[in-house]
Structure formats: structure tokens, C-alpha cells
């Protein structure tokens, strides 16, 4: 799993203030902590930043080169001039985050990524919004995103398709569609494009105390269908441990055993069965209930674990 650290994000009040103050030490520390926790990439999400985007990116690259020299950087902004400023600094050791299938973005962003031989994240998003079915998302990828990438010379190993995960709170019925989109993307082409998700999208508007478990279970299911990369919080030690459990197939704990069982059943296009679950083991019960919610078998409520 290629792990993109999400913690330098403009929605964070601490990040916003540190950026305003040009507090380089804050960003050096945060980047180093993400790398030490296991991140492979540092995402720099500065928002639209229409006026000073290039200057901000240039300054942040200086911070990153001090903090994590040689580490891949993801330039996460709609400001193309800012993205190009970053690409001029680090060249192919970068991710352009992101294009969509909207006409202007599709015309301008992929050629920029191709010019610098950078990786490109491409969203299953059109002007009309995020489609809800797996087939519709696959249609955007196969008819627009992938052909455009091929046209400008981006190889499939550098193209990351993001199906755009929707939240279990309010869009529960579409969560399985995101999982199946990843599965289908890995089956439809040879070689297939890479796949990426914003891992925390599934818990938007979910109470904070429920988010970690839902994130972990959902990520296991996505890994089972072939997910290559996730934009996530590497400082979430339990999430990172779950990734390790799957990658190393470590069944030494009750939760680890059930995560691997879940991984194998989803990979086989089957469903976890209640007889696979030790209902006297609290960790098993919580994972089982979360799977049922993510598969839209049980209606999500903020109290679902207590039901």
C-alpha cells in the first residue's frame, strides 16, 4: 500500500495558521512525523490559493527538502501555476493531485503531469458531480480519464484513478459501489491503472469516536479488491497497524485474524459470514457490525455499535 500522508491540509486550523505565519518549523516537524509513521508521500493541500499559490508551494518545498529530503511530494491544489512551481522543483518525484473529467481540468492538468513525468491522480468526477454507481464511475475512467492520460503519454503505472468514496453517513448505499469500482478498474485493462482513495472520506460527518474503526474496516475491504494507494493519516497508529496486518498476513490477534478473513472473502467476491465471527470477542463483534454497515446490510446510525 502506497501511503500518502494527508496531515498538511489547509482545512486544519493549525496548518492554516502556520502557513499564514510562515512557520517552517511546524511543517518540518509534521512532515518528519508522517514519514516516521510510515508515509511514503507527503501531500501538500493548500486549497485554491489563487493569489499566492506559486509562492506558497515554493516555500513549502523548501520546508519539505529540509524535513524529508528526497521524499515524494503531492501537490494538491486547483492552482495549476502552483502545481507547476512544485514540479519545477522536484520533477518526476511528484504527484499531481488532481484532474477530473471536467473539460478544463482534463485539457490542462494531464499534459502538465506528462511534461514533468509526474504521477497523476484522476477523479471519477464530471461537471454534473460524482456518479453513484460503479458502472458510471468506470465509464468516466474508461471513456475520459484513461484515454486522455494515454493521449498525453502518461503510463498506467503513473495514473491513479480515484473513484471518490462517499460517506457512510448519508450516502451509505453508495459505499459498496466505491469498493466495486476499485475491483473493476483492476480487472478491465492490462496493464490496469493504479487506484487511490481518500480514506477518510467514508467517515465524513461521522462522530469522531466511530471514525477509526470504520476507516480500518473499509480500508481492509478496499485492499482486498486491489487498492494500490490511499491518502490517509499516517499518525493513526491503529490504521497503520491494520495495513501491516494485511500486508504481512499477521493473524496473531483476534482482530488481525478477522481482518484477514474479511480480506480473503472480499477478494474472492464473497461476503463475511456470521459463523466466521466469534461473537464473544468484542473486537470481532465491532468489526462484524461495521462490515454490515459498509455493505449496506444494516442501516448506519451513530449508535450502530450499541445495537
N, C-alpha and C positions, 0 to 999 in steps of 0.2 A: 504494500500500500504506500503510495507516494503521498506524503502528508504535507499539506500546505498550511502553515500557521496563520491563523486569522486575527491575531490579537492586536495588530496595528490597524485599527479600523476607526474611521472618523466618527462613527456613532458613539464611541466611548468618550465620555466627558473628559477623562484623564488624557486620552490621546489628543483630543481637540485642544485642550489647554496647553499641553506640552508642545504641540505644533505651533500654536499661537506664540508661545514663549521662546520658540526655537531651543527647546531643552534637549540638546543632543544626548545627554546622559540618560534621560528617560528612555529614549529609543534604543540606545546601545544596550541598556540593561534588559529591555523587553525582548529584543532580538536574540540576545545571548541566552536568555531563559528558555525561549522557544526552541532554539537549536539544541540546548542541553536536554530538553524534554523529549526530543526525537523528531522535531520538524525537519523536513527536507528542503522546504522552500519558505521564504518569508513573504507574505502578501502585504503590499503597501496600499491600503484602501484610503484614498484621500478624498473620495467623493468627486463631484463635478469639477470643483476648483477652477472655475472658468478664468479668473483673473491672474492668479499666480501659480497655476499648476506646474509649469516647467521649473520654476524656481524652487518650489516645494519638493518636487521629485529629485532635482539635482542635490538639494541639501540632504534629503533622506538617504540617497545613495551614498553620500559621504559618510553618514552615520552607520549605514549597513556595512560599508567597506572597513570601517573601524571595528565594528562589533563582530561581524561574521564574514570575514574576507573570503571571497570565492563562492559563497553560498548563492544559490539561485534565488532571484527576486521576481515577484509577480507584481506587475503594475496594474492596479485595479482602480480605474477611473474612466469616465467617459471623455476626458480631455485628451484628444489624440496628440496634441503638441506635447503634453506632459509625458505621455507614453513614449513618444519618440525621444524625448530628452533622456529618459531612462535607458532606452535601447542603445542610444549612442554611447552610454557609459558602460554597459555590461554586455552588449551584443547578444549572442545566441544563448547566453546563460540567463535566460529570462522567460517569463510567461506574460503574454498579453491577455489581460482579463478585463474586457471580453468583447466579442462581437455577438450580434444576434442575427436573425434573418430579416430584420428591418432593412429596407433598401439602402439607406445612407450608411448604416454601420457595415453592412455586407460589402458595400462598394469600397469603403475606405480602410477598414481595420485589417482584413486578411492580407492585403498587399504590404502593409506596414510590417506585420509579423514575418511575412516571407522575405522582405528586404533584409531583415536582420537575422534570419534563420532562427527565430524565436518560436517557442511553443505558443499555441493559441487555444484559448477556451472559447467555445462557441455555444451559445444558449439556444435551446429549443423555444424560441420566442419570436413571434411576429408582431406586427403593428397592432393586431387585434387582441394580443395578450397571450398568456400561457395556455396552450391547449390542455385539456384534461385527460384525454385518452392516450394510451401508449401508442396506438396506431397513428394518431395525429402528430405526436411528437416525433415519431420515427419518420413520418412524411416530411416534416421540416428538415430533419437531419439529412435524409437521403436525397431530397429534391433541391435543397438550397445550400445548407451548410457544407456538406461534404463536396458537392460539385464545385463550389466556389473555392474551397481550400485547394482542391486538385488543380483548378484553373490557374491559381497563382503559384503553385509549386510547393505547397505545404504537405509533407508526407504524413501518412496516417499516424505514425508514431509520435508526431508533434501536434496532432489535432485532438483536443479534449472536448468531447461533447457533453454538455450539462443538460440533463432532462428537466431541470428545475423542479426540485422537490417541493411539494406543498405541505402545509402544516396539518397535523392530525387534529388540531383544534379548529374546526370549521370546514375543513376540506378532507375529512377522514376518508371518504370513499375514493379519493384520488391517490392516496398514498401507495396502494399496490400498483397503480399504473406507473408511478415513477420507478419502482423496482423492476417492473417488467420491461420498461423502456431500456434500462441498462442491459438486461438479459438479451433483448432483441438486437440492440446495437452490436453486441459482441458476436452475434450469430449471422448477421446479414451480409457481411463483407469479409474478404480475405485478401490482405490483412484488414482487420476491423480498425475503426478509430479508437482512440483511448476514451475513457469515460471519467467524469468528475462530478461531484455534487457538493453543494454547500450543506455540510452535515447537519448544522443546527437549524436549517430551515424547517425541518419536520416538527420542531418544538416551539415555533413562533406562537406567542400568546398562550403557552402552556405554563402553569405555575412552576417557579424555579425549582422546587424540590422534586418535581417529576421529570424534569428535563434530562438529567444524566442517564437514567435507566432507559428512557425511550430512545435517546441518542445511541446508546450502546446496542440495544437490540436491533434497531433499524440499520445500523452500520453493519452488523453481522449479516443481516439479510442481503444488503447490497453487495457485500464482499462475496457472498455465495453466488450471485449472478454475474460476477466478473468485474465489479467496480475496480478501477485502476487507481483512483486518487480521490482525496476528499479535502475540502477546505474546512479545517476544524480547529479546536482549541487544544493545542498540544500540552497545555498546562493542566488539562483534565486528566489526572493520572489514571483514573479508572477506565476512561475511554482508551487511553494508550495501552493499558494493560490488556483490555479486551482485544485490541488489534494484535498484540503479541500472542495472546492465547490462540487466536485463529491461525496466525502465520506459523507458529511453532507447534500447533496442534497439542496444546498442553491441557490435558483433561484431569489434572491433579486436584482440582477443586470442584465442588458441586456445580457452581455457576459455569466454570470452564467446560465441564462435561456437557452441560445442556446447551451452551453456546455452540459447541462443535456439532452436537446432534442437530440443532437448528440449522447450522451452516450446511450440513450434508443433506438434510431433507429439502431445503430450498434449492440447493444446487441440482438436486435430482428432480426438480419440478414437482415436489410433493409438499405436504403440509405436516408440521409437527403434530403428533397425536398426544392426547392427554395421558395415555399409558406410558409415554416416554418420560413423563414428569413425575418426580417424587413430590407428591402433594403435602408431605410432612416437612419438606425442606423449604423454608421461607424464600430463599433466593430463586428456587425453581418456580414457586407459585407466582412471584412477581414477574419473572421472565415470561411464563406461560400467559398470564393475563395481558402483558404488553404485546406479545405476538398476536393475540386475538384482536386487540385494538388495531394494530398496524395492518392486519389483514382485513379489517372492516367486518369482522365477525361479531364483535361486541361494540356497542356504541361508546365512543370516548366521552367520559366526563372527568372532571378534575378529581373525582373521588373513586376512579375505577379500581385502584388497588385495594380499596377497602370494601368493595362489593363482594 
